[in-house]
Amino acid sequence: MKKSFLILVSLLLLILSACGKETAEKSGSSKDKVQKVSLMLDWYPNAVHSFLFVAEEKGYFKEQGLDVDIQMPADTNDPLKLVAANQIDMAMSYQPQVLVARSEDIPVQSFGAIVRHPLNQLMVPADGPVQSPKDLAGKTIGYPSIPLDEAIVGTMVKADGGDDKKVKMVDVGWDLIPAMATKKTDALIGGYINHEKLLLEKEGHPMRTLNPADYGVPDYYELVLVASEKGLKDKPELFKKFMAAITKGQKYVQDHPEDGLTTLMNHEDKTSPLEKDVETKSLEILLPLMDAKEKPFGYQDPQTWEKTAQWLKDNKVIKETVNAEDAFVNY
């Protein structure tokens, strides 16, 4: 009897042990389950991407159960195309480009505003005669042959009371810095205040910048995060988790800019090496322009989308009317 009782107790202990092990394994597998996500940058890694690499290095993505594969595009047009084709989960792009894409029935949406104001600003020599856009009459402006840049210049000159037909636009491709350094052009559009301007000044060419938002152009979002409509609809929780992680990343960079920059420098692409002094100044310029104030990081204002869409239509950058409400989602 005693022997039978001991056998019965042993069997019960084995069953309980097995159940406990199975529960622990299930719990562990759930906890350790990581969702792989692909993100394509708009360009090579630079100061504006610091929050992403901080989120990766500090484990903020991991906290949300995400394993983010950060990729660099072979071409600046790739991110939107690959997102639309569902070949990558998300990408960094530009608000005007998202609206242009939607006007062409490309199903992409923005889910976060990263840089909330234009970085692409009109640049002229600091010691030159151009004080405002109307002074560009009879001058040449170098640009990378992008219709958006033509619309920006035209709007700025007209808003300042000048004649935009007297401005000569010269296609210099992406050789913006040499075009200005060699005085091939009198002004530039298509360059960024946190990149081309800093590099020109480092080479001894001080520049004055004229903000399009001060001369009739909507105060549009320069950089946004985009995904396909299908991806955002099918996996909303994924994007909420991603936003939670990068919000922590951006907060860390704001509070510890030097550490954030060090993290970035550790992730520079060898084909596009970074200059620490330039990236330090770049981050100083960027942080205020990325701040959503009382709103959450990445918040998007419907009016900004409406004004930008209408301006693009009015200036014939897009031919079809775009429903601005459908171009973005907030998390």
C-alpha positions in Angstrom: 0.0 0.0 0.0 2.8 2.3 1.0 4.7 1.4 -2.1 1.7 2.1 -4.4 1.2 5.5 -2.7 4.8 6.5 -3.3 4.5 5.5 -7.0 1.3 7.5 -7.3 3.0 10.6 -5.8 6.0 10.2 -8.1 3.7 10.0 -11.1 1.9 13.2 -10.0 5.1 15.0 -9.5 6.3 14.0 -13.0 3.0 15.2 -14.5 3.2 18.5 -12.6 6.8 19.0 -13.6 6.1 18.4 -17.2 3.1 20.8 -17.2 5.3 23.4 -15.5 8.0 23.0 -18.0 5.6 23.2 -20.9 4.0 26.4 -19.5 7.5 27.9 -19.0 8.5 27.1 -22.5 5.3 28.6 -23.9 5.8 31.7 -21.8 9.5 31.9 -22.9 8.7 31.5 -26.5 6.1 34.2 -26.4 8.4 36.5 -24.6 11.4 35.9 -26.8 9.4 36.1 -30.0 10.8 39.0 -32.1 9.2 40.5 -35.1 11.6 41.3 -38.0 11.1 44.7 -39.6 12.9 46.3 -42.6 13.4 50.1 -42.7 15.0 51.9 -45.6 16.6 55.3 -45.0 16.1 58.3 -47.3 19.9 58.6 -47.8 23.1 57.4 -46.2 23.2 57.5 -42.3 23.6 61.1 -41.0 22.6 63.2 -38.0 18.9 63.1 -38.7 18.9 59.3 -38.3 20.6 59.4 -34.8 17.3 58.4 -33.1 17.1 55.2 -35.1 20.5 54.0 -34.2 20.1 55.0 -30.6 16.8 53.0 -30.5 18.7 50.0 -31.8 21.7 50.3 -29.6 19.8 51.1 -26.4 17.5 48.2 -26.9 14.3 50.3 -27.4 13.3 48.2 -30.5 14.0 45.0 -28.6 11.8 46.2 -25.7 8.9 46.4 -28.3 9.7 43.0 -29.6 11.2 44.4 -32.9 14.3 43.4 -34.8 14.8 46.3 -37.2 17.0 45.9 -40.3 18.1 49.5 -41.2 19.0 49.7 -44.9 20.5 52.4 -47.1 18.9 53.0 -50.5 20.9 52.5 -53.8 18.9 55.4 -55.2 16.9 58.1 -53.5 13.7 57.0 -55.4 13.9 53.5 -54.1 12.3 53.8 -50.6 8.9 54.8 -51.8 8.9 52.3 -54.7 9.9 49.4 -52.4 7.4 50.3 -49.7 4.6 50.5 -52.3 5.6 47.1 -53.6 5.6 45.7 -50.1 9.3 44.7 -50.5 10.2 46.6 -47.4 8.0 47.4 -44.3 8.8 51.1 -43.9 11.0 53.9 -45.2 12.0 57.5 -44.7 10.8 59.8 -47.5 9.5 63.4 -48.1 6.0 64.8 -47.6 5.7 66.3 -51.1 6.9 63.0 -52.6 4.3 61.1 -50.7 1.6 63.4 -52.2 3.1 63.1 -55.7 3.1 59.3 -55.4 -0.6 59.2 -54.2 -1.5 61.5 -57.2 -0.1 58.7 -59.3 -2.2 56.0 -57.5 0.8 54.6 -55.6 -0.6 53.4 -52.3 1.7 54.8 -49.7 0.9 56.6 -46.5 3.0 58.6 -44.0 2.8 57.4 -40.4 5.1 59.9 -38.7 6.6 63.4 -39.3 10.3 63.4 -38.5 11.5 66.8 -39.6 8.6 69.2 -39.3 9.9 72.1 -41.4 11.7 72.6 -44.8 15.4 71.8 -44.8 15.5 72.5 -48.6 16.0 76.2 -48.6 17.2 78.8 -51.1 20.9 79.5 -50.6 22.8 82.6 -51.7 26.3 83.9 -50.8 26.2 85.8 -47.5 28.1 88.7 -48.9 26.2 88.8 -52.2 23.5 91.2 -53.4 20.5 88.9 -52.9 18.7 89.9 -49.7 15.3 88.3 -50.6 13.8 86.3 -53.4 12.8 89.2 -55.6 16.5 90.1 -55.9 16.9 86.9 -58.0 15.7 88.6 -61.2 18.4 88.1 -63.8 20.2 85.6 -61.6 20.9 81.9 -62.1 19.8 79.3 -59.7 21.4 75.8 -59.7 19.1 72.9 -58.9 18.9 69.1 -59.5 16.1 69.4 -62.1 13.3 68.6 -59.8 9.8 70.1 -60.5 9.3 70.7 -56.7 12.3 73.0 -56.6 11.0 75.0 -59.6 7.7 75.4 -57.8 9.4 76.5 -54.6 11.5 79.2 -56.4 8.5 80.4 -58.4 6.3 80.8 -55.3 9.1 82.5 -53.3 9.9 85.1 -56.0 6.2 85.9 -56.7 5.4 86.1 -53.0 8.2 88.6 -52.5 6.9 90.8 -55.4 9.4 89.7 -58.0 9.2 88.4 -61.5 9.8 84.6 -61.5 10.1 84.6 -65.3 13.3 86.6 -65.0 15.0 83.9 -63.0 17.1 81.3 -64.8 17.0 77.8 -63.5 20.2 75.8 -64.3 20.3 72.0 -64.0 23.5 71.1 -62.1 22.4 67.6 -61.1 23.6 66.9 -57.5 26.8 68.9 -58.0 25.2 71.7 -55.9 28.3 72.5 -53.8 30.7 72.7 -56.8 28.2 74.9 -58.7 28.2 77.4 -55.9 31.9 77.1 -54.9 33.0 77.9 -58.5 30.3 80.6 -58.8 28.7 78.8 -61.7 25.4 79.9 -60.2 24.2 82.8 -58.1 22.0 80.7 -55.9 21.0 77.1 -55.0 17.8 75.3 -54.4 17.7 71.5 -53.6 20.4 71.7 -50.9 19.8 71.3 -47.2 20.6 73.8 -44.4 22.0 70.9 -42.3 24.2 69.5 -45.0 25.1 71.5 -48.2 25.1 74.8 -46.4 27.5 73.5 -43.6 29.8 71.9 -46.2 30.0 75.1 -48.3 30.7 77.2 -45.2 33.4 74.7 -44.1 35.0 75.3 -47.5 35.0 79.0 -47.0 31.7 80.0 -48.7 29.4 81.6 -46.1 25.8 81.3 -47.2 22.6 83.1 -46.5 19.4 80.9 -46.4 15.9 82.0 -47.3 13.2 79.8 -45.9 10.4 78.9 -48.4 7.9 78.9 -45.5 8.5 82.7 -45.2 7.6 83.3 -48.8 4.4 81.6 -49.7 5.4 77.9 -49.6 3.6 75.8 -47.0 5.6 74.9 -43.9 5.7 71.3 -45.1 7.3 68.3 -43.4 10.7 67.6 -44.9 11.1 64.0 -43.7 8.4 61.5 -42.9 8.1 57.8 -42.2 6.1 55.9 -44.9 4.6 52.5 -45.4 2.2 50.9 -47.8 -1.6 51.3 -47.2 -1.8 47.5 -46.9 1.0 47.2 -44.4 -0.5 49.9 -42.2 -3.9 48.4 -42.4 -2.8 44.8 -41.7 -0.2 45.4 -39.0 -1.2 48.6 -37.0 0.4 47.2 -33.8 3.8 46.9 -35.5 3.8 50.6 -36.4 2.6 51.6 -32.9 5.5 49.6 -31.4 8.0 51.2 -33.8 6.8 54.7 -33.0 7.0 53.9 -29.3 10.7 52.8 -29.7 11.8 55.8 -31.8 10.1 58.2 -29.5 12.4 56.9 -26.7 15.3 57.1 -29.2 14.6 60.8 -30.1 14.1 61.7 -26.4 17.5 60.2 -25.6 19.2 62.2 -28.5 17.5 65.4 -27.3 18.8 64.8 -23.7 22.2 63.4 -24.7 23.1 64.9 -28.2 26.8 64.0 -27.8 26.0 60.4 -27.0 23.5 60.2 -29.8 26.0 61.5 -32.3 28.6 59.0 -31.1 26.1 56.2 -31.7 25.5 57.6 -35.2 29.3 57.8 -36.0 29.6 54.1 -35.0 27.1 53.3 -37.7 28.4 55.4 -40.6 28.5 53.9 -44.0 32.0 53.3 -45.2 31.1 54.5 -48.6 29.8 57.8 -47.2 32.0 58.7 -44.2 30.8 61.4 -41.8 32.6 64.5 -40.6 31.9 64.8 -36.9 32.0 68.6 -36.8 29.5 68.8 -39.6 27.2 66.3 -38.1 27.4 68.0 -34.7 26.2 71.3 -36.3 23.6 69.4 -38.3 22.1 67.9 -35.2 22.0 71.3 -33.5 20.0 72.5 -36.5 17.7 69.5 -36.7 16.6 68.9 -33.1 14.4 72.0 -32.8 12.9 71.2 -36.3 12.0 67.7 -35.1 10.3 68.8 -31.9 6.5 68.4 -32.0 6.2 70.6 -28.8 3.1 69.5 -26.8 2.3 66.8 -29.4 3.9 63.3 -29.5 7.0 62.8 -31.6 5.9 62.1 -35.1 2.5 63.7 -34.8 1.1 65.0 -38.1 -1.2 68.0 -38.5 -4.0 67.5 -41.0 -3.8 71.1 -42.0 -0.2 70.7 -43.0 -1.1 67.9 -45.4 -4.1 69.9 -46.8 -2.1 73.0 -47.5 0.8 71.1 -49.0 -1.4 69.1 -51.2 -3.3 72.2 -52.5 0.0 74.1 -53.1 1.4 71.2 -55.1 -1.8 71.1 -57.2 -1.9 74.8 -57.7 1.7 74.8 -58.9 1.1 71.8 -61.2 3.6 69.6 -59.4 0.7 67.1 -59.2 -2.0 66.9 -61.8 -4.7 65.0 -59.9 -6.4 66.3 -56.7 -5.2 64.3 -53.7 -7.3 63.6 -50.7 -4.9 64.8 -48.0 -6.7 62.9 -45.2 -5.9 59.6 -46.9 -2.2 60.4 -47.2 -1.3 59.9 -43.5 -2.2 58.2 -40.3 -1.3 59.2 -36.7 -0.3 56.7 -34.0 
